[in-house]
């Protein structure tokens, strides 16, 4: 039975999520908008939702469940839909450097 990692949408983002129009397809989510909060062992996201429904912290709109292997599901009004982490681009500093041309040079000893 899968063990889902629970990611809670931060309160500062919850109002924005509730008022956003529903979109179909994959929902892109930012890690900075979530905090990890425990796990739930259940055969499906819906079973995890049902299990947590009567708990002290039920799943709310915008919360995420992550299966082992990284598959994300987001809790929406219509059920659980696919989600994907959006990670910021990391700049190395070499982006503005000119491209090297010519054959590789042998290493100096």
Backbone as XML, in Angstrom:
<?xml version="1.0"?>
<chain id="A" units="angstrom">
  <residue number="1" name="UNK">
    <atom name="N" x="0.854" y="-1.172" z="0.000"/>
    <atom name="CA" x="0.000" y="0.000" z="0.000"/>
    <atom name="C" x="0.904" y="1.242" z="0.000"/>
  </residue>
  <residue number="2" name="UNK">
    <atom name="N" x="0.635" y="2.207" z="-0.876"/>
    <atom name="CA" x="1.486" y="3.401" z="-0.952"/>
    <atom name="C" x="1.406" y="4.259" z="0.311"/>
  </residue>
  <residue number="3" name="UNK">
    <atom name="N" x="2.515" y="4.888" z="0.613"/>
    <atom name="CA" x="2.574" y="5.869" z="1.687"/>
    <atom name="C" x="2.714" y="7.239" z="1.019"/>
  </residue>
  <residue number="4" name="UNK">
    <atom name="N" x="1.692" y="8.060" z="1.159"/>
    <atom name="CA" x="1.672" y="9.384" z="0.551"/>
    <atom name="C" x="2.306" y="10.410" z="1.483"/>
  </residue>
  <residue number="5" name="UNK">
    <atom name="N" x="3.185" y="11.244" z="0.930"/>
    <atom name="CA" x="3.690" y="12.395" z="1.672"/>
    <atom name="C" x="2.667" y="13.515" z="1.513"/>
  </residue>
  <residue number="6" name="UNK">
    <atom name="N" x="2.367" y="14.207" z="2.616"/>
    <atom name="CA" x="1.367" y="15.270" z="2.609"/>
    <atom name="C" x="2.077" y="16.620" z="2.574"/>
  </residue>
  <residue number="7" name="UNK">
    <atom name="N" x="1.692" y="17.453" z="1.616"/>
    <atom name="CA" x="2.204" y="18.820" z="1.520"/>
    <atom name="C" x="1.019" y="19.761" z="1.666"/>
  </residue>
  <residue number="8" name="UNK">
    <atom name="N" x="1.083" y="20.624" z="2.675"/>
    <atom name="CA" x="0.003" y="21.577" z="2.948"/>
    <atom name="C" x="0.290" y="22.906" z="2.266"/>
  </residue>
  <residue number="9" name="UNK">
    <atom name="N" x="-0.713" y="23.420" z="1.583"/>
    <atom name="CA" x="-0.609" y="24.746" z="0.983"/>
    <atom name="C" x="-0.534" y="25.765" z="2.109"/>
  </residue>
  <residue number="10" name="UNK">
    <atom name="N" x="0.409" y="26.687" z="2.020"/>
    <atom name="CA" x="0.551" y="27.709" z="3.063"/>
    <atom name="C" x="-0.678" y="28.604" z="3.073"/>
  </residue>
  <residue number="11" name="UNK">
    <atom name="N" x="-1.060" y="29.046" z="4.264"/>
    <atom name="CA" x="-2.266" y="29.860" z="4.435"/>
    <atom name="C" x="-2.239" y="31.115" z="3.575"/>
  </residue>
  <residue number="12" name="UNK">
    <atom name="N" x="-1.053" y="31.688" z="3.362"/>
    <atom name="CA" x="-0.954" y="32.907" z="2.555"/>
    <atom name="C" x="-1.349" y="32.663" z="1.093"/>
  </residue>
  <residue number="13" name="UNK">
    <atom name="N" x="-1.310" y="31.421" z="0.627"/>
    <atom name="CA" x="-1.648" y="31.076" z="-0.750"/>
    <atom name="C" x="-3.045" y="30.467" z="-0.898"/>
  </residue>
  <residue number="14" name="UNK">
    <atom name="N" x="-3.645" y="30.060" z="0.208"/>
    <atom name="CA" x="-4.909" y="29.327" z="0.145"/>
    <atom name="C" x="-6.046" y="30.157" z="-0.464"/>
  </residue>
  <residue number="15" name="UNK">
    <atom name="N" x="-6.160" y="31.421" z="-0.094"/>
    <atom name="CA" x="-7.208" y="32.277" z="-0.659"/>
    <atom name="C" x="-7.056" y="32.448" z="-2.158"/>
  </residue>
  <residue number="16" name="UNK">
    <atom name="N" x="-5.820" y="32.597" z="-2.599"/>
    <atom name="CA" x="-5.537" y="32.742" z="-4.032"/>
    <atom name="C" x="-5.936" y="31.470" z="-4.780"/>
  </residue>
  <residue number="17" name="UNK">
    <atom name="N" x="-5.650" y="30.313" z="-4.189"/>
    <atom name="CA" x="-5.995" y="29.043" z="-4.830"/>
    <atom name="C" x="-7.512" y="28.889" z="-4.937"/>
  </residue>
  <residue number="18" name="UNK">
    <atom name="N" x="-8.224" y="29.221" z="-3.862"/>
    <atom name="CA" x="-9.688" y="29.069" z="-3.851"/>
    <atom name="C" x="-10.363" y="29.960" z="-4.881"/>
  </residue>
  <residue number="19" name="UNK">
    <atom name="N" x="-9.826" y="31.154" z="-5.103"/>
    <atom name="CA" x="-10.474" y="32.097" z="-6.013"/>
    <atom name="C" x="-10.018" y="31.931" z="-7.463"/>
  </residue>
  <residue number="20" name="UNK">
    <atom name="N" x="-8.987" y="31.137" z="-7.706"/>
    <atom name="CA" x="-8.507" y="30.933" z="-9.078"/>
    <atom name="C" x="-9.511" y="30.083" z="-9.858"/>
  </residue>
  <residue number="21" name="UNK">
    <atom name="N" x="-9.666" y="30.359" z="-11.155"/>
    <atom name="CA" x="-10.574" y="29.531" z="-11.957"/>
    <atom name="C" x="-10.024" y="28.113" z="-12.098"/>
  </residue>
  <residue number="22" name="UNK">
    <atom name="N" x="-10.938" y="27.159" z="-12.209"/>
    <atom name="CA" x="-10.524" y="25.760" z="-12.388"/>
    <atom name="C" x="-9.895" y="25.582" z="-13.766"/>
  </residue>
  <residue number="23" name="UNK">
    <atom name="N" x="-8.781" y="24.908" z="-13.793"/>
    <atom name="CA" x="-8.145" y="24.565" z="-15.060"/>
    <atom name="C" x="-8.020" y="23.059" z="-15.131"/>
  </residue>
  <residue number="24" name="UNK">
    <atom name="N" x="-8.111" y="22.526" z="-16.325"/>
    <atom name="CA" x="-7.934" y="21.084" z="-16.484"/>
    <atom name="C" x="-6.498" y="20.820" z="-16.898"/>
  </residue>
  <residue number="25" name="UNK">
    <atom name="N" x="-6.078" y="19.608" z="-16.722"/>
    <atom name="CA" x="-4.703" y="19.256" z="-17.050"/>
    <atom name="C" x="-3.819" y="19.347" z="-15.823"/>
  </residue>
  <residue number="26" name="UNK">
    <atom name="N" x="-2.516" y="19.301" z="-16.057"/>
    <atom name="CA" x="-1.538" y="19.312" z="-14.976"/>
    <atom name="C" x="-1.481" y="20.691" z="-14.325"/>
  </residue>
  <residue number="27" name="UNK">
    <atom name="N" x="-1.484" y="20.719" z="-12.997"/>
    <atom name="CA" x="-1.350" y="21.961" z="-12.244"/>
    <atom name="C" x="0.100" y="22.116" z="-11.816"/>
  </residue>
  <residue number="28" name="UNK">
    <atom name="N" x="0.715" y="23.232" z="-12.179"/>
    <atom name="CA" x="2.087" y="23.515" z="-11.769"/>
    <atom name="C" x="2.070" y="24.157" z="-10.387"/>
  </residue>
  <residue number="29" name="UNK">
    <atom name="N" x="2.882" y="23.626" z="-9.476"/>
    <atom name="CA" x="2.940" y="24.129" z="-8.106"/>
    <atom name="C" x="4.383" y="24.437" z="-7.729"/>
  </residue>
  <residue number="30" name="UNK">
    <atom name="N" x="4.553" y="25.429" z="-6.855"/>
    <atom name="CA" x="5.882" y="25.863" z="-6.426"/>
    <atom name="C" x="6.173" y="25.321" z="-5.024"/>
  </residue>
  <residue number="31" name="UNK">
    <atom name="N" x="7.335" y="24.712" z="-4.834"/>
    <atom name="CA" x="7.670" y="24.176" z="-3.508"/>
    <atom name="C" x="7.617" y="25.226" z="-2.401"/>
  </residue>
  <residue number="32" name="UNK">
    <atom name="N" x="7.918" y="26.485" z="-2.708"/>
    <atom name="CA" x="7.929" y="27.526" z="-1.672"/>
    <atom name="C" x="6.535" y="27.802" z="-1.106"/>
  </residue>
  <residue number="33" name="UNK">
    <atom name="N" x="5.482" y="27.382" z="-1.820"/>
    <atom name="CA" x="4.112" y="27.607" z="-1.375"/>
    <atom name="C" x="3.578" y="26.493" z="-0.481"/>
  </residue>
  <residue number="34" name="UNK">
    <atom name="N" x="4.404" y="25.479" z="-0.199"/>
    <atom name="CA" x="3.967" y="24.292" z="0.546"/>
    <atom name="C" x="4.901" y="23.971" z="1.696"/>
  </residue>
  <residue number="35" name="UNK">
    <atom name="N" x="4.343" y="23.302" z="2.689"/>
    <atom name="CA" x="5.160" y="22.755" z="3.769"/>
    <atom name="C" x="4.774" y="21.282" z="3.941"/>
  </residue>
  <residue number="36" name="UNK">
    <atom name="N" x="5.788" y="20.447" z="4.108"/>
    <atom name="CA" x="5.537" y="19.011" z="4.257"/>
    <atom name="C" x="5.024" y="18.734" z="5.664"/>
  </residue>
  <residue number="37" name="UNK">
    <atom name="N" x="3.997" y="17.882" z="5.732"/>
    <atom name="CA" x="3.384" y="17.597" z="7.031"/>
    <atom name="C" x="2.949" y="16.152" z="7.125"/>
  </residue>
  <residue number="38" name="UNK">
    <atom name="N" x="3.878" y="15.271" z="7.332"/>
    <atom name="CA" x="3.541" y="13.885" z="7.618"/>
    <atom name="C" x="3.230" y="13.033" z="6.406"/>
  </residue>
  <residue number="39" name="UNK">
    <atom name="N" x="2.639" y="11.875" z="6.690"/>
    <atom name="CA" x="2.324" y="10.889" z="5.661"/>
    <atom name="C" x="0.955" y="10.275" z="5.934"/>
  </residue>
  <residue number="40" name="UNK">
    <atom name="N" x="0.453" y="9.597" z="4.913"/>
    <atom name="CA" x="-0.793" y="8.836" z="5.040"/>
    <atom name="C" x="-0.640" y="7.563" z="4.216"/>
  </residue>
  <residue number="41" name="UNK">
    <atom name="N" x="-0.919" y="6.426" z="4.825"/>
    <atom name="CA" x="-0.853" y="5.156" z="4.112"/>
    <atom name="C" x="-2.254" y="4.798" z="3.646"/>
  </residue>
  <residue number="42" name="UNK">
    <atom name="N" x="-2.411" y="4.711" z="2.320"/>
    <atom name="CA" x="-3.734" y="4.431" z="1.750"/>
    <atom name="C" x="-3.562" y="3.890" z="0.332"/>
  </residue>
  <residue number="43" name="UNK">
    <atom name="N" x="-4.554" y="3.143" z="-0.169"/>
    <atom name="CA" x="-4.446" y="2.580" z="-1.514"/>
    <atom name="C" x="-4.602" y="3.614" z="-2.631"/>
  </residue>
  <residue number="44" name="UNK">
    <atom name="N" x="-5.219" y="4.774" z="-2.335"/>
    <atom name="CA" x="-5.428" y="5.799" z="-3.368"/>
    <atom name="C" x="-5.493" y="7.170" z="-2.708"/>
  </residue>
  <residue number="45" name="UNK">
    <atom name="N" x="-5.363" y="8.242" z="-3.503"/>
    <atom name="CA" x="-5.513" y="9.582" z="-2.923"/>
    <atom name="C" x="-6.881" y="9.786" z="-2.269"/>
  </residue>
  <residue number="46" name="UNK">
    <atom name="N" x="-7.922" y="9.220" z="-2.867"/>
    <atom name="CA" x="-9.273" y="9.364" z="-2.307"/>
    <atom name="C" x="-9.396" y="8.650" z="-0.966"/>
  </residue>
  <residue number="47" name="UNK">
    <atom name="N" x="-8.756" y="7.488" z="-0.841"/>
    <atom name="CA" x="-8.757" y="6.771" z="0.431"/>
    <atom name="C" x="-7.979" y="7.562" z="1.482"/>
  </residue>
  <residue number="48" name="UNK">
    <atom name="N" x="-6.890" y="8.210" z="1.089"/>
    <atom name="CA" x="-6.126" y="9.048" z="2.017"/>
    <atom name="C" x="-6.984" y="10.238" z="2.460"/>
  </residue>
  <residue number="49" name="UNK">
    <atom name="N" x="-7.696" y="10.851" z="1.515"/>
    <atom name="CA" x="-8.585" y="11.963" z="1.841"/>
    <atom name="C" x="-9.641" y="11.515" z="2.857"/>
  </residue>
  <residue number="50" name="UNK">
    <atom name="N" x="-10.244" y="10.358" z="2.595"/>
    <atom name="CA" x="-11.290" y="9.839" z="3.486"/>
    <atom name="C" x="-10.717" y="9.542" z="4.870"/>
  </residue>
  <residue number="51" name="UNK">
    <atom name="N" x="-9.531" y="8.964" z="4.904"/>
    <atom name="CA" x="-8.869" y="8.640" z="6.166"/>
    <atom name="C" x="-8.594" y="9.909" z="6.979"/>
  </residue>
  <residue number="52" name="UNK">
    <atom name="N" x="-8.174" y="10.980" z="6.310"/>
    <atom name="CA" x="-7.822" y="12.226" z="7.001"/>
    <atom name="C" x="-9.023" y="13.130" z="7.261"/>
  </residue>
  <residue number="53" name="UNK">
    <atom name="N" x="-10.162" y="12.823" z="6.629"/>
    <atom name="CA" x="-11.352" y="13.679" z="6.719"/>
    <atom name="C" x="-11.777" y="13.934" z="8.160"/>
  </residue>
  <residue number="54" name="UNK">
    <atom name="N" x="-11.728" y="12.929" z="8.991"/>
    <atom name="CA" x="-12.173" y="13.048" z="10.378"/>
    <atom name="C" x="-11.023" y="13.352" z="11.337"/>
  </residue>
  <residue number="55" name="UNK">
    <atom name="N" x="-9.820" y="13.565" z="10.801"/>
    <atom name="CA" x="-8.662" y="13.827" z="11.660"/>
    <atom name="C" x="-8.618" y="15.289" z="12.088"/>
  </residue>
  <residue number="56" name="UNK">
    <atom name="N" x="-7.625" y="15.592" z="12.899"/>
    <atom name="CA" x="-7.419" y="16.957" z="13.364"/>
    <atom name="C" x="-7.049" y="17.893" z="12.204"/>
  </residue>
  <residue number="57" name="UNK">
    <atom name="N" x="-6.374" y="17.353" z="11.173"/>
    <atom name="CA" x="-5.966" y="18.153" z="10.014"/>
    <atom name="C" x="-6.416" y="17.465" z="8.720"/>
  </residue>
  <residue number="58" name="UNK">
    <atom name="N" x="-7.676" y="17.622" z="8.324"/>
    <atom name="CA" x="-8.127" y="17.018" z="7.062"/>
    <atom name="C" x="-7.456" y="17.712" z="5.875"/>
  </residue>
  <residue number="59" name="UNK">
    <atom name="N" x="-7.426" y="17.026" z="4.750"/>
    <atom name="CA" x="-6.893" y="17.646" z="3.534"/>
    <atom name="C" x="-7.821" y="18.768" z="3.101"/>
  </residue>
  <residue number="60" name="UNK">
    <atom name="N" x="-7.233" y="19.872" z="2.647"/>
    <atom name="CA" x="-8.005" y="21.012" z="2.182"/>
    <atom name="C" x="-7.688" y="21.275" z="0.716"/>
  </residue>
  <residue number="61" name="UNK">
    <atom name="N" x="-8.489" y="22.130" z="0.101"/>
    <atom name="CA" x="-8.245" y="22.498" z="-1.287"/>
    <atom name="C" x="-6.842" y="23.060" z="-1.434"/>
  </residue>
  <residue number="62" name="UNK">
    <atom name="N" x="-6.125" y="22.566" z="-2.441"/>
    <atom name="CA" x="-4.771" y="23.025" z="-2.703"/>
    <atom name="C" x="-3.696" y="22.164" z="-2.092"/>
  </residue>
  <residue number="63" name="UNK">
    <atom name="N" x="-4.044" y="21.287" z="-1.140"/>
    <atom name="CA" x="-3.055" y="20.401" z="-0.528"/>
    <atom name="C" x="-2.630" y="19.330" z="-1.533"/>
  </residue>
  <residue number="64" name="UNK">
    <atom name="N" x="-1.421" y="18.809" z="-1.331"/>
    <atom name="CA" x="-0.854" y="17.814" z="-2.246"/>
    <atom name="C" x="-0.616" y="16.486" z="-1.551"/>
  </residue>
  <residue number="65" name="UNK">
    <atom name="N" x="-0.739" y="15.421" z="-2.328"/>
    <atom name="CA" x="-0.316" y="14.088" z="-1.905"/>
    <atom name="C" x="0.735" y="13.626" z="-2.908"/>
  </residue>
  <residue number="66" name="UNK">
    <atom name="N" x="1.855" y="13.120" z="-2.392"/>
    <atom name="CA" x="2.931" y="12.635" z="-3.266"/>
    <atom name="C" x="3.152" y="11.153" z="-3.014"/>
  </residue>
  <residue number="67" name="UNK">
    <atom name="N" x="3.030" y="10.367" z="-4.079"/>
    <atom name="CA" x="3.281" y="8.925" z="-4.010"/>
    <atom name="C" x="4.776" y="8.671" z="-4.023"/>
  </residue>
  <residue number="68" name="UNK">
    <atom name="N" x="5.208" y="7.497" z="-3.561"/>
    <atom name="CA" x="6.609" y="7.129" z="-3.749"/>
    <atom name="C" x="6.911" y="7.159" z="-5.252"/>
  </residue>
  <residue number="69" name="UNK">
    <atom name="N" x="8.007" y="7.735" z="-5.623"/>
    <atom name="CA" x="8.331" y="7.891" z="-7.038"/>
    <atom name="C" x="8.073" y="9.307" z="-7.518"/>
  </residue>
  <residue number="70" name="UNK">
    <atom name="N" x="7.418" y="10.124" z="-6.708"/>
    <atom name="CA" x="7.264" y="11.531" z="-7.033"/>
    <atom name="C" x="5.967" y="11.951" z="-7.690"/>
  </residue>
  <residue number="71" name="UNK">
    <atom name="N" x="5.041" y="11.036" z="-7.955"/>
    <atom name="CA" x="3.765" y="11.408" z="-8.584"/>
    <atom name="C" x="2.947" y="12.266" z="-7.618"/>
  </residue>
  <residue number="72" name="UNK">
    <atom name="N" x="2.574" y="13.475" z="-8.083"/>
    <atom name="CA" x="1.824" y="14.419" z="-7.243"/>
    <atom name="C" x="0.361" y="14.473" z="-7.645"/>
  </residue>
  <residue number="73" name="UNK">
    <atom name="N" x="-0.508" y="14.605" z="-6.648"/>
    <atom name="CA" x="-1.935" y="14.831" z="-6.860"/>
    <atom name="C" x="-2.355" y="16.002" z="-5.991"/>
  </residue>
  <residue number="74" name="UNK">
    <atom name="N" x="-3.101" y="16.939" z="-6.587"/>
    <atom name="CA" x="-3.557" y="18.121" z="-5.864"/>
    <atom name="C" x="-5.048" y="18.003" z="-5.585"/>
  </residue>
  <residue number="75" name="UNK">
    <atom name="N" x="-5.450" y="18.397" z="-4.396"/>
    <atom name="CA" x="-6.851" y="18.342" z="-3.987"/>
    <atom name="C" x="-7.570" y="19.569" z="-4.547"/>
  </residue>
  <residue number="76" name="UNK">
    <atom name="N" x="-8.571" y="19.328" z="-5.409"/>
    <atom name="CA" x="-9.366" y="20.397" z="-6.004"/>
    <atom name="C" x="-10.838" y="20.141" z="-5.717"/>
  </residue>
  <residue number="77" name="UNK">
    <atom name="N" x="-11.680" y="21.094" z="-6.099"/>
    <atom name="CA" x="-13.129" y="20.935" z="-5.917"/>
    <atom name="C" x="-13.647" y="19.681" z="-6.612"/>
  </residue>
  <residue number="78" name="UNK">
    <atom name="N" x="-13.042" y="19.313" z="-7.734"/>
    <atom name="CA" x="-13.528" y="18.195" z="-8.540"/>
    <atom name="C" x="-12.870" y="16.871" z="-8.180"/>
  </residue>
  <residue number="79" name="UNK">
    <atom name="N" x="-11.973" y="16.867" z="-7.209"/>
    <atom name="CA" x="-11.265" y="15.651" z="-6.833"/>
    <atom name="C" x="-9.767" y="15.873" z="-6.866"/>
  </residue>
  <residue number="80" name="UNK">
    <atom name="N" x="-9.022" y="14.803" z="-7.091"/>
    <atom name="CA" x="-7.565" y="14.886" z="-7.153"/>
    <atom name="C" x="-7.134" y="14.889" z="-8.607"/>
  </residue>
  <residue number="81" name="UNK">
    <atom name="N" x="-6.280" y="15.851" z="-8.947"/>
    <atom name="CA" x="-5.756" y="15.951" z="-10.312"/>
    <atom name="C" x="-4.232" y="15.966" z="-10.270"/>
  </residue>
  <residue number="82" name="UNK">
    <atom name="N" x="-3.635" y="15.686" z="-11.404"/>
    <atom name="CA" x="-2.181" y="15.635" z="-11.514"/>
    <atom name="C" x="-1.573" y="17.010" z="-11.273"/>
  </residue>
  <residue number="83" name="UNK">
    <atom name="N" x="-0.435" y="17.018" z="-10.577"/>
    <atom name="CA" x="0.303" y="18.252" z="-10.322"/>
    <atom name="C" x="1.783" y="17.992" z="-10.597"/>
  </residue>
  <residue number="84" name="UNK">
    <atom name="N" x="2.523" y="19.073" z="-10.752"/>
    <atom name="CA" x="3.955" y="18.972" z="-11.041"/>
    <atom name="C" x="4.670" y="20.117" z="-10.337"/>
  </residue>
  <residue number="85" name="UNK">
    <atom name="N" x="5.808" y="19.788" z="-9.693"/>
    <atom name="CA" x="6.630" y="20.831" z="-9.085"/>
    <atom name="C" x="7.245" y="21.693" z="-10.177"/>
  </residue>
  <residue number="86" name="UNK">
    <atom name="N" x="7.236" y="22.994" z="-9.970"/>
    <atom name="CA" x="7.912" y="23.936" z="-10.861"/>
    <atom name="C" x="9.090" y="24.474" z="-10.073"/>
  </residue>
  <residue number="87" name="UNK">
    <atom name="N" x="10.288" y="24.154" z="-10.545"/>
    <atom name="CA" x="11.489" y="24.584" z="-9.846"/>
    <atom name="C" x="12.078" y="25.803" z="-10.539"/>
  </residue>
  <residue number="88" name="UNK">
    <atom name="N" x="12.614" y="26.755" z="-9.773"/>
    <atom name="CA" x="13.203" y="27.940" z="-10.395"/>
    <atom name="C" x="14.454" y="27.565" z="-11.178"/>
  </residue>
  <residue number="89" name="UNK">
    <atom name="N" x="14.720" y="28.315" z="-12.240"/>
    <atom name="CA" x="15.941" y="28.097" z="-13.015"/>
    <atom name="C" x="17.143" y="28.492" z="-12.161"/>
  </residue>
  <residue number="90" name="UNK">
    <atom name="N" x="18.174" y="27.674" z="-12.216"/>
    <atom name="CA" x="19.400" y="27.967" z="-11.481"/>
    <atom name="C" x="20.421" y="28.484" z="-12.485"/>
  </residue>
  <residue number="91" name="UNK">
    <atom name="N" x="20.909" y="29.690" z="-12.230"/>
    <atom name="CA" x="21.913" y="30.267" z="-13.120"/>
    <atom name="C" x="23.298" y="29.970" z="-12.575"/>
  </residue>
  <residue number="92" name="UNK">
    <atom name="N" x="24.173" y="29.540" z="-13.478"/>
    <atom name="CA" x="25.526" y="29.188" z="-13.079"/>
    <atom name="C" x="26.503" y="30.337" z="-13.276"/>
  </residue>
  <residue number="93" name="UNK">
    <atom name="N" x="26.111" y="31.341" z="-14.042"/>
    <atom name="CA" x="27.020" y="32.439" z="-14.349"/>
    <atom name="C" x="27.664" y="32.277" z="-15.708"/>
  </residue>
  <residue number="94" name="UNK">
    <atom name="N" x="27.548" y="31.079" z="-16.299"/>
    <atom name="CA" x="28.150" y="30.828" z="-17.600"/>
    <atom name="C" x="27.200" y="31.143" z="-18.752"/>
  </residue>
  <residue number="95" name="UNK">
    <atom name="N" x="25.962" y="31.519" z="-18.444"/>
    <atom name="CA" x="24.971" y="31.757" z="-19.498"/>
    <atom name="C" x="25.390" y="32.881" z="-20.433"/>
  </residue>
  <residue number="96" name="UNK">
    <atom name="N" x="26.070" y="33.903" z="-19.930"/>
    <atom name="CA" x="26.450" y="35.036" z="-20.766"/>
    <atom name="C" x="27.855" y="34.884" z="-21.341"/>
  </residue>
  <residue number="97" name="UNK">
    <atom name="N" x="28.560" y="33.801" z="-21.020"/>
    <atom name="CA" x="29.906" y="33.574" z="-21.558"/>
    <atom name="C" x="29.809" y="33.120" z="-23.006"/>
  </residue>
  <residue number="98" name="UNK">
    <atom name="N" x="30.775" y="33.537" z="-23.839"/>
    <atom name="CA" x="30.754" y="33.076" z="-25.233"/>
    <atom name="C" x="31.028" y="31.571" z="-25.302"/>
  </residue>
  <residue number="99" name="UNK">
    <atom name="N" x="30.470" y="30.949" z="-26.289"/>
    <atom name="CA" x="30.666" y="29.513" z="-26.491"/>
    <atom name="C" x="32.104" y="29.255" z="-26.922"/>
  </residue>
  <residue number="100" name="UNK">
    <atom name="N" x="32.652" y="28.160" z="-26.440"/>
    <atom name="CA" x="34.009" y="27.791" z="-26.840"/>
    <atom name="C" x="33.987" y="27.273" z="-28.274"/>
  </residue>
  <residue number="101" name="UNK">
    <atom name="N" x="35.030" y="27.605" z="-29.030"/>
    <atom name="CA" x="35.134" y="27.129" z="-30.415"/>
    <atom name="C" x="36.474" y="26.433" z="-30.606"/>
  </residue>
  <residue number="102" name="UNK">
    <atom name="N" x="36.538" y="25.554" z="-31.569"/>
    <atom name="CA" x="37.786" y="24.867" z="-31.879"/>
    <atom name="C" x="37.868" y="23.527" z="-31.175"/>
  </residue>
  <residue number="103" name="UNK">
    <atom name="N" x="38.905" y="22.778" z="-31.537"/>
    <atom name="CA" x="39.078" y="21.444" z="-30.940"/>
    <atom name="C" x="39.526" y="21.571" z="-29.485"/>
  </residue>
  <residue number="104" name="UNK">
    <atom name="N" x="39.245" y="20.547" z="-28.678"/>
    <atom name="CA" x="39.679" y="20.587" z="-27.288"/>
    <atom name="C" x="41.198" y="20.628" z="-27.185"/>
  </residue>
  <residue number="105" name="UNK">
    <atom name="N" x="41.704" y="21.345" z="-26.229"/>
    <atom name="CA" x="43.140" y="21.460" z="-26.000"/>
    <atom name="C" x="43.578" y="20.391" z="-25.007"/>
  </residue>
  <residue number="106" name="UNK">
    <atom name="N" x="44.792" y="19.786" z="-25.219"/>
    <atom name="CA" x="45.268" y="18.804" z="-24.249"/>
    <atom name="C" x="45.550" y="19.476" z="-22.907"/>
  </residue>
  <residue number="107" name="UNK">
    <atom name="N" x="45.333" y="18.732" z="-21.853"/>
    <atom name="CA" x="45.560" y="19.250" z="-20.515"/>
    <atom name="C" x="47.046" y="19.427" z="-20.263"/>
  </residue>
  <residue number="108" name="UNK">
    <atom name="N" x="47.409" y="20.528" z="-19.621"/>
    <atom name="CA" x="48.804" y="20.782" z="-19.275"/>
    <atom name="C" x="49.131" y="20.068" z="-17.978"/>
  </residue>
  <residue number="109" name="UNK">
    <atom name="N" x="50.326" y="19.476" z="-17.908"/>
    <atom name="CA" x="50.735" y="18.742" z="-16.687"/>
    <atom name="C" x="51.412" y="19.645" z="-15.723"/>
  </residue>
</chain>
